[in-house]
Amino acid sequence: MPLTFSKQMFNIILFGPPGSGKGTQSQKLIEKYGLKHLSTGDLLRSEIVSQTPLGLEARNFMDKGQLVPDEVVIGMISSALETNPTVSGFLFDGFPRTPAQAEALDKLLQLKKTCIAVMLALDVTEEELVKRLLNRGQSSGRADDTNESVIRSRIEEYQAKTMAVADYYNAYNKVVHLKGEGSVEEIFESLCEEIDKRKQ
Ligand code: B4P
C-alpha cells in the first residue's frame, strides 16, 4: 500500500529553459528550506555513470539534446516519492518537462494527499542561455553542454514540448514568472520572496 505524506508538505517546481539557473538555485533553496531536491537531470546522469540499462537508453536522447521518454522519467520520480515519505516537501528541478509528466505528477501527489504549491519560472534570453551552457561545458564534461547545435536543440525541445507545462499550471493559477538574469544572489532573493509569501 502506498505511503501517505503529511498534509503540511510544501512542494515547488523550479521551471525554466536549459541553463536558466534551475540547478544553481535549487542547491540554495534546499539548504534554506530543507526540501528534498529531485532533479531528473541529476537522476539520469547518475544512471549513466552507473551504466544501468535505463542510463544507457537515456544517454542516446540526452547526448542529442532531446527529452528522455516520459515513462522513464515518470518511473524515476514515482520511486523517488515512494522512498522519501517523511520529508517536509519536494523541490522538483527539471521535472515536469511535458504536460504528460505534469499530469502524472499531479496524480502521484494526489495519491499522497499533497499537491504543488507553486511553479517558479525563471525567464532568460536564448543568447544568455547558450553563453552560460557553453561556459559550463568547458568544465562540466557534459556532452550536451559542449556543442552549440546540441544546446540549440535543447532550447528547441523546451519551446516545442516543455513551455506548455507552464500553461498547465497557469490554469490552476500556480505560476510565477521571475527574471532569471542578474546575480545568483539577486535571483535567489526574488525566489525566496515568492516562497515566503506562500509558506506558513
Ligand atoms: P537538466 O539536468 O535538467 O539540465 P539543464 O536544464 O540543462 O540545466 P539547469 O537549468 O539546471 O542548469 P543551470 O541553469 O543551473 O537536463 C539535462 C538533460 O536531461 C535534458 O536535456 C534532457 O535530455 C534530460 N532530462 C532531464 N529531465 C528530464 C525530464 N523531466 N524529461 C525528459 N528529459 C529530461 O546552470 C547553467 C549554467 O549557468 C551553470 O554553469 C551556472 O553556473 C550558470 N548560471 C546559473 N545562474 C546564473 C546567473 N544568474 N548568471 C550567470 N550564470 C548563471
Residues whose N, C-alpha, C, O or C-beta is under 5 A from the ligand:
A	BS01	B4P	P17 P18 G19 S20 G21 K22 G23 T24 T40 G41 D42 F61 M62 G65 Q66 L67 V68 V73 D93 G94 F95 P96 R97 R132 R136 R154 G180 G182 S183 V184
